Amino acid sequence: MLIEAAQRIEANAKEVLALVNAGDASCEEMRQMLEVFKAAFAIMTVAQTAAAASIAGRERHGDGGAEVLASGAGLSRQEARSQVKTAEALQATPNVRDAVESGRVSVVNAKRLTEAAAKTSAADVDADRNLLAKAESMRPEQFTKEARRWTVERQGDGGESEHARQRARRCVRMWDGDDGVVHLRGEFDAVTGRRIENRLRAVAGSFHDADKQACNGTADSGSRRSFDQCMADALEHFTSSSDGGEVTKPFADICVVAHVDEATGKLVAELPDDVRLPQSVLEELACNARFTGVIYDRRGRAIWRAHSVRRATEAQRQLLIARDGGCFACGAHPDICDAHHVRPVSQGGATSLDNMVLACWRCHNKIHHFGWQIHGPLGNRTLHPPDTVHYGPAHAPEGPRLFRPGTPAAPAQPQMLETAAAHSPNSLARSMPAAARAPAHQQVNGSRRGGARQAQPGDPPTRPGPAAARAALARSRARRAGAPATARSPNGQLTL
């Protein structure tokens, strides 16, 4: 029965293809056919994934059916694993699963929903009817932005976690192709990607316009570079060119749209394509950015525009280099350093030399995204990890006071220590000088207890000193040698 149903689907698809190729169908009929096939394709994709998962479960493949789906449906392993992962995530969202199985939500939009559920919670995604309605009506490129915005709003950190996830994925790979061409592939976060793109497009556009003017109306117009070739030449230009023998530090301007949220009163910053920027990224951009103030009316029309102002002038940068010499924290070369505001611009920090330091990209990233803090006065600022308590400079402890003032120190001479196990407790007690032994009765609060005599002014000191230690050492040596030894006690008497 299953095979017969699949064969009927194949026969109906061939019939539809024949009608389309015949050219008798109207444009309206073909548009309706596309809508029907959209739902049919989603249902067939779900059926293929479910069949592969069932086979893998019965035969204990352990991969959820990715290999079966890749070989049976003619998909790549990456596409098969993506579909299996999406199908597994849909089990936690019944409403979304029903919408996908009925063909109302495409497979691509279903994947965006599962990604949003992984970053927030499956219950929130499944309970949001408005989000599900947008997934049914929007195209994938539109719904991708909507799902990203929805996720940032639910996470409640202003996009910090999303930006950190993108930063963690940044990479550049290069490899040699079979045809001898070197391939380059890179992944960046939204802000860095826009910077690189805008910089490359600006230089590539100048190359493209120069070629257009040089080849206009000439026979060499066929050898004119394409825009992609100009992009490659622009990248090569950045890595090989120099101005006046010194490599200049390029900058790339990006457009950031900021507005105040009416509900929360907080400043919300976004890229033109609705990518939310965290507060830390906005403060990082403010360290080296060109701001253009624009005021709009309620209809969105610009009614006032200010001149572009660069936050740190070239003269200020040169003075910072002269003062700091490089990164204030690690001493990196000034060419890879930015002017960082110690007190952020968003908190009223001024663009002055007293409020700026040179920070390399690594230390700059620690400050804005990992909470590192700058301490110390002007000219002696240091970088410290977050939540670190500082007690000031460390001081070496003073040496221990072994003897009272006025007591002569023991002469520097080698001393031998006896092993306690070699003598019994009684012998050890007898070998100690009388002044070092604990008295049988102790005096408490100046009273006499058990007939103990109070100390008199003329009595010798009861605290053991260097003389008592030398006497005990002499007796110990004599006992090992088998001969009696005499030594003077602290009170001047001979003791054995």
C-alpha positions as CSV (number, residue, x, y, z in Angstrom):
1,M,0.0,0.0,0.0
2,L,2.9,2.4,0.8
3,I,4.5,1.7,-2.5
4,E,1.3,2.2,-4.4
5,A,0.7,5.6,-2.7
6,A,4.2,6.7,-3.6
7,Q,3.8,5.6,-7.2
8,R,0.6,7.6,-7.5
9,I,2.4,10.7,-6.3
10,E,5.1,10.1,-8.9
11,A,2.5,9.6,-11.6
12,N,0.6,12.8,-10.6
13,A,3.8,14.7,-10.6
14,K,4.6,13.6,-14.1
15,E,1.1,14.5,-15.3
16,V,1.5,18.0,-13.8
17,L,4.9,18.4,-15.6
18,A,3.4,17.4,-18.9
19,L,0.6,20.0,-18.5
20,V,3.1,22.7,-17.7
21,N,5.3,21.8,-20.7
22,A,2.2,21.8,-23.0
23,G,1.8,25.5,-22.4
24,D,-2.0,25.4,-22.2
25,A,-2.2,26.4,-18.5
26,S,-2.8,30.0,-17.6
27,C,-0.5,32.0,-15.3
28,E,-3.1,32.0,-12.5
29,E,-3.3,28.2,-12.7
30,M,0.5,27.8,-12.5
31,R,0.6,30.2,-9.5
32,Q,-1.9,28.0,-7.7
33,M,0.0,24.9,-8.7
34,L,3.1,26.4,-7.1
35,E,1.2,27.0,-3.8
36,V,-0.1,23.4,-3.8
37,F,3.4,22.0,-4.6
38,K,4.8,24.1,-1.7
39,A,2.7,22.2,0.7
40,A,3.2,18.9,-1.1
41,F,7.0,19.3,-1.0
42,A,6.9,20.0,2.8
43,I,4.7,16.9,3.4
44,M,6.9,14.7,1.2
45,T,10.1,16.0,3.0
46,V,8.5,15.1,6.4
47,A,7.5,11.7,5.1
48,Q,11.0,10.9,3.8
49,T,12.6,12.0,7.1
50,A,10.1,10.0,9.2
51,A,10.7,6.9,7.0
52,A,14.5,7.2,7.3
53,A,14.2,7.6,11.1
54,S,11.9,4.6,11.4
55,I,14.4,2.4,9.4
56,A,17.3,3.6,11.5
57,G,15.4,2.9,14.7
58,R,14.5,-0.7,13.7
59,E,17.9,-1.5,12.4
60,R,19.7,0.4,15.2
61,H,21.8,2.7,13.0
62,G,22.3,5.2,15.8
63,D,22.4,8.3,13.5
64,G,18.7,9.0,13.5
65,G,18.3,8.0,9.8
66,A,20.7,10.6,8.3
67,E,22.6,8.0,6.2
68,V,19.5,6.3,5.0
69,L,17.9,9.6,4.0
70,A,21.1,10.7,2.2
71,S,21.3,7.5,0.1
72,G,17.6,7.0,-0.4
73,A,16.5,10.6,-1.2
74,G,19.7,11.6,-3.0
75,L,20.7,14.3,-0.5
76,S,24.1,15.2,0.7
77,R,25.0,14.1,4.2
78,Q,24.9,17.6,5.5
79,E,21.4,18.2,4.2
80,A,20.2,14.8,5.5
81,R,21.7,15.5,9.0
82,S,20.0,18.9,9.0
83,Q,16.6,17.5,8.2
84,V,16.9,14.7,10.8
85,K,18.0,17.3,13.5
86,T,15.0,19.5,12.6
87,A,12.6,16.5,12.8
88,E,13.9,15.6,16.2
89,A,13.6,19.1,17.5
90,L,10.0,19.3,16.2
91,Q,8.9,16.6,18.6
92,A,9.0,19.1,21.4
93,T,6.8,21.6,19.6
94,P,3.5,19.9,18.7
95,N,1.9,22.9,17.1
96,V,4.9,23.6,14.8
97,R,5.1,19.9,13.9
98,D,1.4,19.8,12.9
99,A,1.9,23.0,10.8
100,V,4.9,21.4,9.0
101,E,3.2,18.0,8.4
102,S,0.1,19.8,7.0
103,G,2.3,21.8,4.6
104,R,1.5,25.2,6.0
105,V,5.1,25.8,7.1
106,S,8.1,25.2,4.8
107,V,11.0,23.0,5.9
108,V,13.4,26.0,5.8
109,N,11.1,28.1,8.1
110,A,10.7,25.0,10.4
111,K,14.5,24.9,10.8
112,R,14.5,28.6,11.8
113,L,11.8,27.8,14.4
114,T,13.8,24.9,15.9
115,E,16.9,27.1,16.1
116,A,14.9,29.7,18.0
117,A,13.6,27.0,20.3
118,A,17.2,25.8,21.0
119,K,18.2,29.4,22.0
120,T,15.1,30.1,24.1
121,S,12.7,27.3,24.9
122,A,10.5,25.0,22.9
123,A,7.5,26.0,25.0
124,D,7.8,29.7,24.1
125,V,8.1,28.9,20.4
126,D,5.2,26.5,20.4
127,A,2.9,28.9,22.3
128,D,3.6,31.9,20.1
129,R,0.8,31.8,17.5
130,N,1.9,35.1,16.0
131,L,5.4,33.7,15.3
132,L,3.9,30.6,13.8
133,A,1.6,32.7,11.5
134,K,4.7,34.6,10.2
135,A,6.4,31.3,9.5
136,E,3.5,30.3,7.4
137,S,3.3,33.5,5.4
138,M,6.8,34.8,5.1
139,R,9.5,33.7,2.7
140,P,12.6,32.1,4.3
141,E,14.9,35.2,4.0
142,Q,12.2,37.4,5.6
143,F,11.4,34.9,8.3
144,T,15.1,34.4,9.2
145,K,15.3,38.1,10.3
146,E,12.0,37.8,12.1
147,A,13.1,34.7,14.0
148,R,16.4,36.3,14.9
149,R,14.7,39.4,16.2
150,W,12.2,37.3,18.2
151,T,15.0,35.3,19.7
152,V,17.0,38.4,20.8
153,E,13.9,39.8,22.5
154,R,13.2,36.6,24.4
155,Q,16.8,36.1,25.6
156,G,16.7,39.4,27.5
157,D,20.4,40.3,27.2
158,G,20.2,42.8,24.3
159,G,21.8,40.4,21.8
160,E,24.9,39.7,23.9
161,S,24.6,35.9,23.7
162,E,23.9,35.9,19.9
163,H,26.8,38.2,19.3
164,A,29.1,35.9,21.4
165,R,27.9,32.9,19.4
166,Q,28.7,34.6,16.2
167,R,32.1,35.6,17.4
168,A,32.8,32.1,18.5
169,R,32.2,30.9,15.0
170,R,34.5,33.3,13.3
171,C,37.1,31.6,11.1
172,V,39.0,32.0,7.8
173,R,40.0,28.9,5.9
174,M,42.3,28.6,2.9
175,W,43.0,25.5,0.8
176,D,44.4,24.6,-2.6
177,G,41.8,23.4,-5.1
178,D,42.3,20.6,-7.7
179,D,42.7,23.2,-10.4
180,G,45.6,25.0,-8.6
181,V,43.4,27.9,-7.4
182,V,43.6,28.9,-3.7
183,H,40.2,29.0,-2.1
184,L,39.3,31.3,0.7
185,R,36.3,31.0,3.0
186,G,35.5,33.1,6.1
187,E,32.8,33.4,8.7
188,F,32.4,36.6,10.8
189,D,29.9,38.2,13.2
190,A,27.5,40.7,11.8
191,V,29.5,43.8,12.6
192,T,32.8,42.5,11.4
193,G,31.2,41.1,8.3
194,R,29.7,44.5,7.4
195,R,33.0,46.2,8.0
196,I,34.9,43.8,5.7
197,E,32.1,43.9,3.1
198,N,31.8,47.7,3.0
199,R,35.6,48.2,2.8
200,L,36.0,45.7,0.0
201,R,33.0,47.1,-1.9
202,A,34.3,50.6,-1.6
203,V,37.7,49.7,-3.1
204,A,36.3,47.3,-5.6
205,G,33.8,49.9,-6.7
206,S,36.6,52.4,-7.4
207,F,38.5,49.7,-9.4
208,H,35.3,48.8,-11.3
209,D,34.6,52.5,-12.2
210,A,38.2,53.0,-13.3
211,D,37.9,50.1,-15.6
212,K,34.6,51.4,-17.0
213,Q,36.1,54.8,-17.8
214,A,39.2,53.3,-19.3
215,C,37.4,50.8,-21.5
216,N,34.4,52.9,-22.4
217,G,33.8,52.7,-26.2
218,T,37.1,50.9,-26.9
219,A,37.9,47.4,-28.2
220,D,39.3,46.4,-24.7
221,S,35.8,46.5,-23.1
222,G,35.6,42.7,-23.3
223,S,38.7,42.4,-21.0
224,R,37.1,44.5,-18.3
225,R,37.2,43.1,-14.8
226,S,33.9,41.8,-13.2
227,F,32.9,43.2,-9.9
228,D,33.8,39.9,-8.2
229,Q,37.3,40.1,-9.7
230,C,37.5,43.7,-8.4
231,M,36.6,42.4,-4.9
232,A,39.4,39.9,-5.1
233,D,41.8,42.6,-6.2
234,A,40.7,44.8,-3.4
235,L,41.5,42.1,-0.8
236,E,44.9,41.7,-2.4
237,H,45.4,45.4,-2.3
238,F,44.9,45.4,1.5
239,T,47.6,42.8,2.1
240,S,50.2,44.0,-0.3
241,S,49.9,47.8,-0.7
242,S,51.4,50.6,1.5
243,D,51.3,54.4,1.4
244,G,54.6,56.2,1.7
245,G,56.4,53.1,2.8
246,E,54.2,52.7,5.9
247,V,51.2,50.5,6.1
248,T,48.1,52.5,6.9
249,K,45.4,51.4,9.2
250,P,42.2,51.2,7.1
251,F,38.8,51.7,8.6
252,A,35.3,50.7,7.3
253,D,32.2,52.6,8.0
254,I,29.0,50.8,8.8
255,C,25.5,52.2,9.3
256,V,24.0,51.8,12.8
257,V,20.4,52.9,13.4
258,A,19.6,53.6,17.0
259,H,16.4,54.6,18.6
260,V,14.8,54.8,22.1
261,D,12.4,52.0,22.9
262,E,9.1,53.6,24.0
263,A,8.3,50.7,26.3
264,T,11.6,50.4,28.2
265,G,13.2,53.7,27.5
266,K,16.5,52.0,26.5
267,L,18.6,52.7,23.5
268,V,18.2,50.0,20.8
269,A,20.8,49.8,18.1
270,E,20.4,47.8,14.9
271,L,22.1,47.3,11.6
272,P,20.1,48.3,8.5
273,D,19.1,44.7,7.9
274,D,17.5,44.5,11.4
275,V,20.4,42.8,13.2
276,R,20.2,43.8,16.9
277,L,23.5,45.1,18.3
278,P,24.3,44.5,22.0
279,Q,25.1,47.4,24.2
280,S,28.7,46.3,24.5
281,V,29.1,46.2,20.7
282,L,27.6,49.7,20.4
283,E,30.1,51.0,23.0
284,E,32.9,49.3,21.1
285,L,31.9,51.0,17.9
286,A,31.7,54.3,19.7
287,C,35.4,54.1,20.5
288,N,36.3,54.5,16.8
289,A,33.3,55.6,14.9
290,R,32.0,58.3,12.7
291,F,28.6,59.6,13.9
292,T,26.0,61.4,11.8
293,G,23.1,62.7,13.8
294,V,19.7,62.6,12.0
295,I,16.3,63.6,13.3
296,Y,13.2,62.1,11.7
297,D,9.6,63.1,11.9
298,R,6.7,60.7,12.7
299,R,6.5,59.7,9.1
300,G,10.1,58.7,8.9
301,R,11.3,61.7,6.9
302,A,14.7,63.2,7.8
303,I,14.2,66.8,8.9
304,W,17.8,67.5,10.2
305,R,21.2,66.1,9.7
306,A,24.5,66.9,11.4
307,H,28.0,66.7,10.0
308,S,29.9,63.5,10.4
309,V,32.3,63.7,13.4
310,R,35.1,61.3,14.0
311,R,35.3,60.3,17.7
312,A,39.1,60.3,17.9
313,T,41.0,62.7,15.7
314,E,44.3,61.8,14.0
315,A,46.1,64.3,16.2
316,Q,44.7,62.7,19.4
317,R,45.7,59.3,18.1
318,Q,49.3,60.5,17.6
319,L,49.4,61.9,21.1
320,L,48.1,58.6,22.5
321,I,50.8,56.7,20.6
322,A,53.4,59.1,22.1
323,R,52.0,58.7,25.6
324,D,51.2,54.9,25.7
325,G,53.6,53.6,23.1
326,G,51.2,50.9,22.1
327,C,48.5,48.9,23.9
328,F,48.3,50.2,27.5
329,A,47.8,46.7,28.8
330,C,50.0,44.3,26.8
331,G,52.2,46.8,24.8
332,A,51.1,45.6,21.3
333,H,52.1,47.7,18.3
334,P,50.0,50.9,17.7
335,D,49.0,49.7,14.2
336,I,46.7,47.1,15.8
337,C,45.4,49.4,18.5
338,D,42.2,51.5,18.8
339,A,41.5,54.5,20.9
340,H,39.3,53.2,23.8
341,H,37.2,55.4,26.1
342,V,37.8,54.6,29.7
343,R,34.5,56.0,30.6
344,P,32.1,54.9,27.8
345,V,30.6,57.5,25.5
346,S,27.1,56.2,26.4
347,Q,27.8,57.2,30.0
348,G,29.0,60.7,29.2
349,G,32.6,60.0,28.7
350,A,34.5,62.7,26.8
351,T,36.7,62.2,23.8
352,S,39.8,63.6,25.5
353,L,43.3,62.3,26.1
354,D,42.6,61.9,29.8
355,N,39.7,59.6,29.1
356,M,41.3,57.5,26.3
357,V,43.9,54.8,26.1
358,L,45.3,52.7,23.2
359,A,44.0,49.2,23.3
360,C,44.8,46.3,20.9
361,W,42.0,44.3,19.5
362,R,42.5,41.5,22.0
363,C,42.4,43.7,25.1
364,H,39.6,45.8,23.5
365,N,37.5,42.7,23.1
366,K,38.2,41.7,26.8
367,I,36.9,45.1,28.0
368,H,33.7,45.2,25.9
369,H,32.7,41.6,25.9
370,F,34.3,39.9,28.9
371,G,33.9,42.6,31.6
372,W,37.6,43.4,32.1
373,Q,38.2,46.6,34.0
374,I,40.7,49.5,33.8
375,H,42.2,50.6,37.1
376,G,44.8,53.2,38.1
377,P,45.4,56.9,37.6
378,L,46.3,58.6,34.3
379,G,49.7,57.4,33.1
380,N,49.6,54.2,35.2
381,R,46.4,52.4,34.0
382,T,46.3,48.6,34.1
383,L,43.8,46.0,32.9
384,H,42.3,43.5,35.3
385,P,39.9,40.6,35.0
386,P,36.3,41.1,36.2
387,D,35.3,41.0,39.8
388,T,38.9,41.3,41.0
389,V,39.5,43.0,44.4
390,H,42.6,45.1,44.7
391,Y,44.3,45.9,48.0
392,G,47.1,48.0,46.7
393,P,50.8,47.0,46.3
394,A,52.1,44.0,48.2
395,H,54.6,44.3,51.0
396,A,57.0,41.7,52.3
397,P,56.2,40.7,55.9
398,E,58.5,41.7,58.6
399,G,60.9,39.2,60.1
400,P,59.8,37.2,63.2
401,R,61.0,38.5,66.6
402,L,62.7,35.4,68.1
403,F,64.0,37.1,71.2
404,R,63.1,40.1,73.3
405,P,64.9,43.4,72.9
406,G,68.2,43.4,74.5
407,T,68.7,39.6,74.4
408,P,71.8,38.6,72.5
409,A,71.2,36.5,69.4
410,A,72.6,33.0,69.2
411,P,75.9,32.7,67.3
412,A,75.7,31.3,63.9
413,Q,77.0,27.7,64.4
414,P,75.8,24.3,63.2
415,Q,73.4,22.6,65.5
416,M,72.4,19.0,65.6
417,L,68.8,17.9,66.3
418,E,68.1,14.6,68.0
419,T,65.4,12.4,67.0
420,A,62.5,12.4,69.5
421,A,62.1,8.6,69.1
422,A,65.6,8.0,70.5
423,H,64.6,9.1,74.0
424,S,61.7,8.5,76.3
425,P,59.6,11.4,77.5
426,N,61.2,11.3,80.9
427,S,64.8,11.4,79.5
428,L,63.8,14.3,77.2
429,A,62.4,16.2,80.2
430,R,65.6,15.6,82.2
431,S,67.8,16.7,79.4
432,M,66.0,20.1,79.2
433,P,67.4,22.9,81.4
434,A,65.5,23.7,84.6
435,A,64.5,27.1,83.3
436,A,63.0,25.5,80.1
437,R,60.9,22.9,82.1
438,A,57.3,23.7,82.8
439,P,56.8,24.3,86.6
440,A,54.8,21.8,88.5
441,H,52.5,24.5,89.8
442,Q,51.6,27.6,87.8
443,Q,50.7,30.9,89.3
444,V,47.3,32.3,88.2
445,N,46.4,36.0,88.7
446,G,49.2,36.5,91.1
447,S,48.0,34.0,93.7
448,R,49.9,31.0,95.0
449,R,48.5,27.6,94.2
450,G,49.7,24.4,95.8
451,G,52.4,26.2,97.8
452,A,54.2,27.5,94.7
453,R,56.5,30.4,95.4
454,Q,55.9,33.7,93.7
455,A,58.7,35.0,91.5
456,Q,61.1,37.4,93.2
457,P,63.0,40.3,91.6
458,G,66.3,38.6,92.0
459,D,65.3,35.3,90.4
460,P,67.0,34.3,87.1
461,P,64.9,34.6,83.9
462,T,62.6,31.6,83.4
463,R,62.5,32.0,79.6
464,P,64.9,29.7,77.8
465,G,67.6,31.5,75.8
466,P,70.7,30.7,73.8
467,A,72.7,29.6,76.8
468,A,70.1,27.0,77.8
469,A,70.0,25.7,74.2
470,R,73.8,25.3,74.2
471,A,73.7,23.5,77.5
472,A,71.1,21.0,76.3
473,L,73.1,20.4,73.1
474,A,76.3,19.8,75.1
475,R,74.6,17.3,77.3
476,S,73.1,15.5,74.3
477,R,76.5,15.2,72.7
478,A,78.1,14.0,75.9
479,R,75.4,11.3,76.4
480,R,76.1,9.9,72.9
481,A,79.8,9.9,73.6
482,G,79.4,8.1,76.9
483,A,81.1,10.8,79.0
484,P,79.6,13.2,81.5
485,A,79.5,16.8,80.4
486,T,79.2,19.9,82.4
487,A,77.7,23.1,81.1
488,R,76.6,26.3,82.7
489,S,72.9,26.9,83.1
490,P,71.4,30.3,82.6
491,N,71.8,31.2,86.3
492,G,75.6,30.5,86.1
493,Q,75.6,27.1,88.0
494,L,77.2,24.0,86.7
495,T,74.7,21.3,85.6
496,L,75.1,17.8,84.5
